[in-house]
């Protein structure tokens, strides 16, 4: 009986650790989506919906695919001077 109680306590601690990890990852991903601009504006809304509604699938998908769809600093045509050479 004592062994079963110790085993249940270990399992509960592990489950709690996994849950905390996924909640932190979920919040971090949502903040990352909201902070950044995407190359296509509708992608931001789509990723928010995917991550918020189906988190177990959306979190790894965003980590693998979504992060590469963000605009990089300087991607905007108006943020840099023209790169044309005067000929």
N, C-alpha and C positions, 0 to 999 in steps of 0.2 A: 504494500500500500504506500509506503514511504517513497519507494522508487518511482511509482507512478506519479506522485505529487511533484517530485523533483523534476521528472521528465516533462510534465505539463508546464511547470514554471519555466524551464529552459525554452520550450517551444513557444510559450507566450512571449518571452523576451525577444526571441528571434523574430517572431511575427510583428511585434511592435517596432523593432528596428527596421524591418522591410517596409512597413507602412509609413514610418517617418521618412525614410529615404524617398519613397515615391511621392509623398506630399511635398517635400522640399523640391524635388525634380519638377513636379507639376507646377508649383508656384514660380520657380525660376523660368520655366519655359513660357508661361503666360506673360511674365514681365518682359522676357526677351522678345516675344512677338509684339507686344504693345510698344516697346521702346524703339524698334527698328522699322525702317521702311523696306518694302519689298519691290522687286523689279516690276511686278504687276500688282496694282493696288488691291485688287480683289483677293489676292493670296493671303493677305493679313487676316481678313475675315474668315476665309476658308480654314486656315490653320488654327485660328482661335476656336472655331466650332469643332474641328476634329479633336483638338487637344482637350477641350472642355467636356465634350460629350462622350468620347470614347478614348479616355486617357490611356488605358493599357496598350492600345494600338497606336494612338496618336503621338505619344511621347517618343517611342523609338523611331517612328516615321519622320517626325519633325527633326530629330537629331540626325538622321541619315539623309533626308531630302530637303527639308524646309530651310535649314540654316544656309544652304547654298543658294537659296532664292532671294536672300536679302541683298539690298543695295549696299555697295561698298562706299566708303567715304570718297567723294569726288566723282561718283558715277553721274551726277546731274550735269547736264551740258552747261548750265549757267554757273556752276561753281568754279570752273577753271577758265582761264583766258584761252582764247582760240589757239589751237596748236598749228595753224596754217603758217607756212613760211611765206615771207614776202619774196616773190620772185622777180 
